[in-house]
Amino acid sequence: MGVGPTTKKAKTEMCGEGEIIRSSLLADPSSRQTLAASYRAAGPYPHCVIPDICNPDMLRRVREEIIDNVEATYKETDLFKMFQTGDLANMDKLDPGSAAKLPTVRALRDAIYSTEFRHFISDITGCGELSHVTDCACNIHPIGGHLLCHDDVIGDRLISYIVYLTDPEDPWTAEDGGALELYPEKKGHPNTPDVVPTATALPIWNTMAMFQVLPGRSFHSIQEIYTSEKPRMSIQGWFHSPKPPTDFDLATLKQLQACPGEDDVLDRFEPLQWNNTSSKSAATSTTTSDGIDPARLGTSAPLCSTDIALLREWINPVYLDASDAAISKIHKCIQDDGSVQLHNFLCESKAKEIGAAIVEADAADALGCGKVPRYTAGFENGWSAVGPCHKHRYMQYSTTTTEKCPSSSNSSSPLATAGELLNKVKTELFSSPSFARLLHRVTDFTLTHYRAEARRFRPGLDYTVAHYGCLTQDPRLDAVLCFVADGAEGASEAWESGEMGGYEAYLLAGEDEEKPAEVYRGPQDDESGVLNVSPAFNCLSLVLRDEGLMRFVKYLSAQAPGSRWDVSGVYVPEDDSDEEEEEEEEEEEEEEEEEEEEEEEK
C-alpha cells in the first residue's frame, strides 16, 4: 500500500493531542542538525539512533495492541531465527473488527510513512527523495533469536530502520544480547565485511536506529538474544527510493549468487600422496611386510600392513577389524541414504586427549552454557577467524599463524593443545592415502584429491551459510570428525535436539538463482532439506554430496554446552565418466587398428 501526502489525521498523530511521533523532535531545526551530524560522522558507515522518538504512552499502546491482537509466525533458516508478523502495509485490508483492535499500530505506521516524516529522514541522512511505499513488519526475537550478517540490499530499499518496542519496565542491557551489529569492510578487501563488528546499538525502548542501505557496505546483523526473560520486539522496515541503486552488483545477494561451485573447484584440492614420515611405523620402511611399496598403491587398493600400522595409531580397532558383513552394512547406508555416522571413531586414548583439551579451552575462553561471548574469543595460539561473515565465520587452526605471531602463542594453553591435536588428525590421518584406502573400504569410492581444515565454531558467534559458492557441481565425499563437550548432564540431548544449532545441514539448491536469499523473504512451502547431522563427540560423518546440494553449519547458540570442534575433510571421488571415456577411446582405437589391418590384408 502506498501513502500519499500527509493527511490531517497523520498531522494530528505527529503534532497534536495523542501524537505518536514527538512533534518537538520534528519541529526543532537544531535537533535535526545534530542528528544529521551524528549520522554523517558515524562508522563503520553512516547511521544514527534517535532517542525518545515517540510519545511513550502511545508507544505502550502500540506494544500492547501487537501482543494482544497480532499473530506472529515462527521463521528459521540458515540466516535467522525469529517470529514475524505479516507486512503492516496490508493492515488496510483487515476486516473492520480486526482493524478496530489495532488503531495505534496503524497510526504509528501512517506517521512513519507520512510525507513530513519522510522529509525528516531525508534531511538527516541526505539520501534524497523517498517514495511513499510502505514496507514494515513486527519482529520478535526470543532467546536464541538472531539474524546473521547481510547488507539489506534488494530492489529499491534506501533506508533501513528499527523502532524498538522492548519492555519499557525492564530496561535492556548488553548482557541481554540482541544488539544491532554494524561491520566495517575488511582492510584491503572492498565490499567484503570484516569478522568483527565495530559499532553496536542495543534495542532500547522508544529509540529508532537507522542507516542507509548501501550495496556491499551496509553489513549488519542482530546479535543473539541471551535472555529468556524478555523478547527483543521491534517494528522493522525500509524507506524506498523511486529507483533501484546503480551498484546493485556489489550487494550481498549478488555475491551469494555469484560463481556457483567456486569453493569446490579441483584447483583447491591436493592430490593424495604417500608421506613416509606421517607415522612412526611408516618412517622406518618403504615397503610393507607384504613386500608392497605403499607409494605404488592407489587409494582403491586393499589395506596393506603399513596402512594398518598407521591407522591403528588413530582409529578405533572396531573399524579396522570389522567383518565383511559389517562393512557391507556401512556400504548399504551410503548407497541408500548417501551418508553414515561412525561413532567412537578415534581410539579411546586419542579421543580422551582431545576431549579434555576442548573442555579446558572453552572454560578458558568463557564460552558456552549461556555465557556472553567476546567477539575476539580464541584469537590466538594458531587460531584465526575465517570470513567473510556474510558467508561464514568460524575459527581455523594453522601452524603458519603461530609462526607469524609467536607473541600470541602459548604452547601450554588448552587452546593451543586443542589446535595441535586436531591439526595432527588433519595432517597425519586425513591427508594420508592410508585413510583414503580405509574410506574406499567403507564407501567403495576411489578418492584422488582432498582438502581438510581444523575448525572451531564458538557458541554465540560462529556459523556458515548456504550460498552458490558452495553449490556442489561434481560429487564430493565429506568426511567430518566432530568433537563437542557432552559430559555434563543433558549435554548430549541438547546437541542431538538441534535447538542449539551447530549441526551440519545439507539441502537442495533452489532452481531459480534470481530469487532473493532467505534473509530477504519468508520460508518456502516446499521442503528442500535433505539431511541434518547433529554434532556428537568423536563421530565421523561421511556424506556423499551429489550435484545440486549445498551444505552449511547452523549458527551455534550461546546456550550450547560448548564449541563445536571438528576436522573437516572433503575428498574427490574418481570420475567414472573419465574412465568410461577412456574405455570408449580404447575401443575406438582398437576398431581403427582392426580396420587398418583389414585394409592392409586386402
C-alpha positions in Angstrom: 0.0 0.0 0.0 1.3 3.5 -0.8 0.8 6.5 1.5 0.3 9.8 -0.2 0.6 13.4 1.1 0.3 13.9 4.8 -3.3 13.7 5.9 -5.0 15.8 8.6 -5.2 12.7 10.7 -1.4 11.9 10.3 -0.5 15.5 11.2 -2.5 15.2 14.4 -0.7 11.9 15.2 2.6 13.7 14.9 2.0 17.1 16.4 -1.3 17.3 18.2 -3.0 15.7 21.1 -2.4 12.0 21.2 0.6 12.3 19.0 2.7 9.2 18.1 6.0 10.7 16.9 7.2 13.6 19.0 6.3 16.9 17.3 9.1 18.7 19.2 11.6 16.4 17.5 10.3 17.2 14.0 9.9 20.9 14.7 13.4 21.6 16.2 15.9 22.5 13.5 18.8 22.1 15.9 17.8 18.5 16.7 17.7 17.7 13.0 21.1 19.3 12.5 22.6 17.4 15.5 21.2 14.1 14.3 22.5 14.7 10.7 26.0 15.5 12.0 25.9 12.4 14.2 24.7 10.3 11.2 27.5 11.5 8.9 30.3 11.1 11.4 29.3 7.6 12.5 31.3 4.5 11.5 31.7 2.0 10.0 29.2 3.6 7.7 26.6 6.4 8.3 24.0 5.6 10.9 22.3 7.0 14.0 20.0 6.2 16.8 17.1 8.6 17.6 16.2 8.6 21.3 12.6 9.1 22.6 11.2 9.2 19.1 7.6 8.5 20.1 5.1 9.6 22.7 5.8 6.9 25.3 2.2 6.4 26.3 1.2 5.9 22.7 4.1 3.5 22.0 3.0 1.5 25.0 -0.4 1.1 23.4 1.3 0.0 20.1 3.2 -2.7 22.1 0.0 -3.9 23.9 -2.0 -4.0 20.7 0.6 -6.1 19.0 1.0 -8.5 21.9 -2.8 -8.9 22.4 -4.0 -9.0 18.8 -1.3 -9.7 16.2 -0.2 -13.2 15.3 3.5 -13.7 14.5 4.8 -16.7 12.6 8.0 -18.6 13.6 10.7 -18.5 10.9 14.1 -20.1 10.9 16.7 -20.6 8.1 20.5 -20.8 7.9 20.4 -17.0 8.4 17.9 -16.2 11.1 15.6 -17.4 13.8 12.6 -15.2 14.9 8.9 -14.6 14.9 7.5 -12.2 12.4 4.1 -10.7 11.6 2.7 -10.0 8.2 3.5 -6.8 6.3 1.9 -3.9 8.1 1.2 -2.4 4.7 -1.7 -4.8 4.4 -3.5 -3.5 7.5 -5.9 -1.6 5.3 -7.2 -4.9 4.0 -8.2 -6.1 7.5 -11.9 -6.6 8.3 -13.4 -3.9 10.5 -13.3 -6.0 13.6 -9.6 -6.8 13.4 -8.7 -3.2 12.3 -10.6 -1.8 15.4 -8.1 -3.7 17.6 -5.0 -2.1 16.1 -5.7 1.7 15.9 -2.5 2.8 17.4 -0.4 0.4 15.4 -1.9 1.8 12.2 -1.4 5.3 13.5 2.3 4.7 14.0 2.6 3.1 10.6 1.0 6.0 8.9 3.1 8.5 10.8 6.3 6.8 9.9 5.5 6.8 6.2 3.9 10.3 6.2 5.4 13.0 3.9 6.6 15.0 6.8 8.5 12.2 8.5 10.0 11.0 5.2 11.3 14.6 4.7 12.7 14.4 8.2 14.6 11.2 7.4 15.8 12.5 4.1 17.2 15.7 5.8 19.1 13.6 8.4 20.6 11.1 6.0 21.0 13.2 2.9 19.7 10.3 0.9 17.5 12.3 -1.4 13.8 11.6 -2.3 12.0 8.7 -0.5 9.0 7.1 -2.2 5.6 6.7 -0.5 5.9 2.8 -0.5 5.1 1.3 2.9 7.3 -1.7 3.9 7.4 -2.9 7.5 6.6 -5.7 10.0 6.9 -6.5 13.6 9.8 -8.8 14.5 10.0 -10.7 17.8 13.3 -12.4 18.7 13.1 -14.7 21.8 16.0 -16.3 23.5 18.3 -17.7 20.8 16.8 -15.5 18.1 19.3 -13.9 15.7 19.9 -12.6 12.2 23.3 -13.1 10.5 25.4 -10.6 8.5 23.9 -9.1 5.3 23.6 -5.7 3.7 19.8 -5.5 3.3 20.0 -4.6 -0.4 17.1 -5.8 -2.5 15.1 -3.8 -5.0 14.9 -0.1 -4.3 15.4 -0.1 -0.5 17.2 3.0 0.6 16.9 3.5 4.4 16.6 0.7 6.9 15.1 1.5 10.3 14.1 -0.2 13.5 11.7 1.2 16.1 12.3 -0.7 19.4 9.3 -2.0 21.4 11.2 -3.8 24.1 9.7 -3.8 27.6 9.7 -0.3 29.0 9.6 -1.5 32.6 12.6 -3.8 32.2 15.4 -1.8 30.6 17.6 -3.7 28.1 21.3 -4.3 28.9 24.3 -5.6 27.0 24.0 -8.9 28.9 20.6 -9.5 27.2 22.2 -9.6 23.7 20.1 -8.5 20.7 22.4 -5.6 19.7 22.3 -4.3 16.2 25.9 -5.0 15.0 27.5 -3.0 12.2 30.5 -4.3 10.3 33.3 -2.5 8.6 34.8 -3.5 5.3 37.8 -5.8 5.6 41.1 -3.9 5.1 42.2 -4.3 1.5 39.0 -6.1 0.5 36.4 -3.6 -0.5 32.7 -4.7 -0.4 33.6 -7.5 2.0 32.7 -7.4 5.7 35.3 -8.0 8.4 34.6 -10.7 11.0 34.2 -8.4 14.0 31.6 -5.5 14.2 32.9 -2.1 15.2 29.6 -0.5 16.2 26.6 -1.8 18.1 23.3 -0.4 19.2 21.2 -2.0 21.9 17.4 -2.3 21.3 16.5 0.4 23.8 12.8 1.1 24.3 11.4 4.0 22.3 14.5 4.5 20.1 14.9 4.3 16.4 18.0 3.0 14.7 18.6 3.7 11.0 21.2 3.6 8.3 21.3 3.9 4.5 21.2 0.7 2.6 24.5 0.6 0.7 25.3 -2.3 -1.7 28.4 -4.2 -0.4 28.8 -1.8 2.6 25.9 -1.7 5.0 26.7 -5.1 6.5 24.9 -5.7 9.8 23.4 -8.4 11.9 21.3 -8.9 15.0 23.2 -10.4 17.9 21.7 -13.5 19.5 19.2 -12.8 22.3 20.7 -14.2 25.6 17.8 -13.6 28.0 14.7 -15.7 28.4 13.0 -13.0 30.5 12.1 -10.6 27.7 11.9 -10.8 23.9 13.5 -8.3 21.5 10.4 -6.7 20.0 10.5 -4.1 17.2 8.9 -2.7 14.1 11.4 -3.0 11.4 11.2 -1.7 7.8 12.5 0.3 4.9 12.0 3.6 3.2 12.3 3.1 -0.6 13.9 5.1 -3.3 12.0 5.9 -6.5 14.7 3.9 -8.4 17.0 1.0 -7.5 20.7 1.6 -6.7 23.1 1.7 -9.6 25.7 -0.5 -7.9 23.4 -3.4 -7.2 26.1 -6.0 -8.4 28.0 -5.3 -5.2 25.1 -6.4 -3.0 25.3 -9.4 -0.6 22.6 -11.1 -2.6 24.6 -10.9 -5.8 27.7 -12.0 -4.1 26.0 -15.1 -2.6 24.7 -16.0 -6.1 28.0 -15.4 -7.9 30.4 -18.1 -9.0 28.4 -21.3 -8.4 30.6 -24.1 -7.0 33.8 -21.9 -6.7 34.5 -23.4 -3.2 34.8 -26.9 -4.6 36.9 -26.5 -7.8 39.6 -29.1 -8.2 42.4 -26.4 -8.0 41.6 -26.0 -4.3 42.4 -29.6 -3.6 45.7 -31.5 -3.1 46.4 -34.9 -4.6 46.6 -37.7 -2.2 50.3 -38.7 -1.8 52.1 -41.1 0.4 54.2 -39.5 3.1 56.6 -41.8 4.7 57.0 -39.5 7.7 53.3 -39.5 8.6 53.7 -42.2 11.1 56.4 -43.8 13.2 55.9 -47.2 11.5 56.0 -45.7 8.0 59.1 -43.6 8.7 61.3 -46.7 9.0 60.3 -48.6 6.0 59.4 -48.0 2.4 57.9 -51.5 1.9 55.4 -53.4 3.9 55.8 -56.8 5.5 53.7 -57.9 2.5 56.5 -56.8 0.2 54.4 -54.0 -1.1 55.6 -50.4 -1.6 52.7 -48.2 -0.4 53.7 -45.4 -2.7 52.7 -47.5 -5.6 49.3 -48.3 -4.3 46.2 -46.5 -5.5 43.6 -45.3 -3.0 41.4 -48.2 -4.1 43.9 -50.9 -3.1 43.2 -53.1 -0.1 44.7 -52.0 3.2 48.3 -53.2 3.5 50.2 -53.8 6.7 51.7 -50.3 6.7 48.3 -48.8 6.3 47.1 -50.9 9.3 50.0 -49.8 11.4 49.4 -46.1 10.7 45.6 -46.4 11.2 45.9 -48.3 14.4 47.7 -45.3 16.0 44.5 -43.3 15.5 41.4 -45.3 14.8 39.1 -47.5 17.0 40.1 -51.1 16.1 36.4 -52.0 15.6 36.6 -50.2 12.3 39.9 -51.8 11.2 38.9 -55.3 12.2 35.3 -55.1 11.0 34.0 -58.2 9.2 32.8 -58.1 5.6 29.2 -58.2 6.9 29.8 -55.0 9.0 31.4 -53.2 6.1 28.5 -54.2 3.9 26.1 -52.5 6.3 28.1 -49.3 6.0 28.1 -49.7 2.2 24.3 -50.0 2.3 23.9 -46.9 4.4 25.9 -44.9 1.9 24.1 -46.4 -1.1 20.6 -46.0 0.4 21.0 -42.7 2.4 24.1 -41.1 1.0 25.5 -40.8 4.5 26.7 -42.7 7.6 27.9 -41.7 11.0 30.7 -43.7 12.6 30.6 -43.2 16.4 33.6 -43.5 18.7 35.8 -43.3 15.6 39.2 -42.4 17.1 40.8 -44.8 19.6 39.9 -44.1 23.2 43.3 -42.5 24.2 43.3 -40.0 21.3 39.6 -39.1 21.8 40.1 -38.5 25.6 43.1 -36.3 24.9 41.2 -34.1 22.5 38.1 -34.1 24.7 40.0 -32.8 27.7 41.7 -30.1 25.7 38.4 -28.7 24.2 36.6 -28.6 27.5 39.5 -26.7 29.1 39.8 -24.3 26.1 36.1 -23.4 26.3 36.4 -22.8 30.0 39.4 -20.6 29.5 37.6 -18.5 26.8 34.4 -18.4 28.9 32.2 -19.8 26.1 29.0 -21.9 26.2 26.2 -22.6 28.6 24.7 -19.1 28.2 27.8 -17.1 28.7 28.0 -13.8 26.8 30.9 -14.4 24.3 33.6 -11.9 23.4 33.9 -11.3 19.6 37.6 -12.0 19.8 37.4 -15.1 22.0 40.1 -17.6 20.9 42.0 -15.3 18.5 45.4 -16.7 19.5 47.6 -19.8 19.6 47.3 -20.6 15.9 43.6 -19.9 15.7 42.3 -17.1 13.5 38.8 -16.1 12.3 37.7 -17.0 8.8 35.3 -14.8 6.9 33.7 -13.0 5.1 30.9 -13.2 7.6 28.1 -12.7 5.1 29.2 -16.3 4.1 30.8 -17.7 7.2 32.6 -17.0 10.4 34.5 -19.7 12.3 37.9 -20.3 13.8 40.6 -22.2 11.8 43.8 -23.6 13.1 47.1 -23.1 11.2 50.7 -23.6 12.2 51.6 -20.7 10.0 49.5 -18.4 12.1 51.6 -19.4 15.2 54.8 -18.9 13.3 53.8 -15.4 12.1 52.6 -14.3 15.6 54.7 -16.1 18.2 54.0 -13.4 20.8 50.3 -14.5 20.8 51.2 -18.2 21.2 51.2 -20.1 24.4 52.0 -23.7 23.6 50.9 -24.9 27.0 47.4 -23.4 26.8 44.4 -25.6 26.4 43.5 -23.7 23.1 47.0 -24.4 21.7 46.8 -28.1 22.8 43.4 -28.5 21.1 44.7 -26.9 17.9 47.8 -29.1 17.8 45.8 -32.3 18.4 43.2 -31.5 15.7 46.0 -30.5 13.3 47.7 -33.8 13.8 44.4 -35.5 12.9 44.3 -33.4 9.7 48.0 -33.8 8.7 48.8 -37.3 9.8 45.4 -39.1 9.3 43.1 -37.2 6.9 45.9 -36.4 4.4 47.2 -40.0 4.1 46.4 -42.4 1.3 46.0 -45.0 4.1 43.0 -43.1 5.3 41.7 -42.7 1.7 42.0 -46.5 1.3 40.1 -47.0 4.5 37.4 -44.7 3.2 37.4 -46.7 0.0 36.8 -49.9 2.0 33.8 -48.5 3.9 32.3 -46.4 1.0 33.6 -48.1 -2.2 34.7 -44.8 -3.6 38.1 -44.4 -5.1 39.5 -41.0 -4.0 42.1 -38.9 -5.8 42.3 -35.5 -4.1 41.5 -34.0 -0.7 41.2 -30.8 1.3 41.0 -30.5 5.1 40.9 -28.0 7.9 40.7 -27.9 11.7 37.8 -25.7 12.8 36.1 -24.3 15.9 32.6 -22.9 16.0 32.3 -20.7 19.1 28.9 -20.6 20.8 27.1 -17.3 20.2 29.4 -16.3 17.3 30.0 -18.8 14.5 28.3 -20.4 11.5 28.4 -21.0 7.8 25.5 -20.2 5.4 24.3 -21.8 2.2 25.3 -19.8 -0.9 26.0 -20.6 -4.5 29.8 -20.6 -4.0 29.3 -23.9 -2.0 26.9 -25.4 -4.6 28.1 -28.9 -5.5 29.0 -29.2 -9.2 30.7 -32.6 -9.1 30.3 -35.4 -6.4 32.3 -34.9 -3.2 32.8 -37.1 -0.2 32.6 -35.1 3.1 34.4 -36.7 6.0 33.9 -34.6 9.1 35.3 -35.8 12.5 33.4 -33.8 15.2 34.1 -33.2 18.9 31.8 -31.5 21.4 31.6 -31.3 25.2 28.9 -33.8 26.1 29.9 -34.9 29.6 27.6 -32.6 31.6 24.1 -33.7 32.4 21.7 -33.1 29.4 24.6 -32.1 27.1 24.2 -35.0 24.7 20.5 -34.4 24.4 21.0 -30.7 23.8 23.3 -31.4 20.9 21.0 -34.0 19.5 17.9 -31.8 19.7 19.1 -29.3 17.1 17.9 -26.4 19.3 21.5 -25.3 20.0 22.4 -25.3 16.3 25.9 -26.4 15.4 24.6 -29.2 13.2 25.7 -29.6 9.6 22.8 -29.3 7.2 22.6 -30.4 3.6 19.9 -29.0 1.3 18.9 -28.9 -2.4 19.7 -25.6 -4.0 16.7 -23.7 -5.5 16.3 -23.9 -9.2 15.8 -20.1 -9.7 19.1 -18.3 -8.9 17.4 -14.9 -9.3 15.1 -15.4 -6.3 16.2 -13.4 -3.2 18.1 -15.2 -0.4 16.2 -16.3 2.6 17.2 -13.3 4.7 15.1 -11.2 2.3 11.9 -13.3 2.2 9.9 -15.8 4.1 10.5 -19.6 4.1 9.2 -21.6 1.2 6.4 -24.0 1.3 8.4 -26.8 -0.2 10.9 -28.8 1.9 14.4 -28.5 0.4 16.2 -30.0 3.4 17.9 -33.3 2.7 20.0 -34.2 5.8 20.9 -32.7 9.2 23.9 -34.2 11.0 23.9 -33.4 14.7 27.3 -32.8 16.4 28.5 -35.6 18.5 31.7 -36.4 20.3 34.3 -38.4 18.4 31.9 -39.1 15.5 33.0 -39.3 11.8 30.3 -38.3 9.4 30.6 -39.5 5.9 28.3 -37.8 3.3 28.3 -38.3 -0.4 27.4 -34.8 -1.7 25.8 -35.0 -5.1 25.4 -32.3 -7.7 23.0 -29.6 -6.7 23.5 -29.9 -2.9 24.6 -27.1 -0.6 25.8 -27.5 3.0 26.1 -25.2 6.0 26.8 -25.4 9.7 23.9 -23.8 11.5 24.7 -20.8 13.8 25.8 -22.2 17.2 23.8 -20.7 20.1 25.4 -19.2 23.1 23.2 -21.7 25.1 25.1 -24.7 23.6 27.2 -26.7 26.1 30.4 -25.5 24.3 32.1 -25.1 21.0 31.8 -27.4 18.0 35.3 -28.6 17.1 36.0 -30.7 14.0 38.4 -31.7 11.3 36.5 -31.2 8.1 37.8 -33.1 5.1 36.4 -33.1 1.5 37.5 -35.8 -0.9 37.2 -36.0 -4.7 35.9 -39.4 -5.9 37.4 -40.7 -9.1 35.3 -39.5 -12.1 33.6 -42.6 -13.5 32.8 -40.7 -16.7 36.5 -40.2 -17.4 37.0 -44.0 -17.1 34.1 -44.6 -19.5 35.5 -42.1 -22.0 39.0 -43.8 -21.8 37.4 -47.2 -22.4 35.4 -45.8 -25.3 38.6 -44.2 -26.8 40.5 -47.5 -26.4 37.7 -49.4 -28.1 37.7 -46.9 -31.0 41.4 -47.2 -31.3 41.2 -51.0 -31.4 38.5 -50.8 -34.1 40.6 -48.4 -36.2 43.6 -50.7 -35.9 41.5 -53.7 -37.0 40.2 -51.7 -39.9 43.7 -50.7 -40.9 44.9 -54.3 -40.7 42.0 -55.5 -42.9 42.8 -52.8 -45.4 46.5 -53.9 -45.5 45.5 -57.5 -46.0 43.3 -56.6 -48.9 
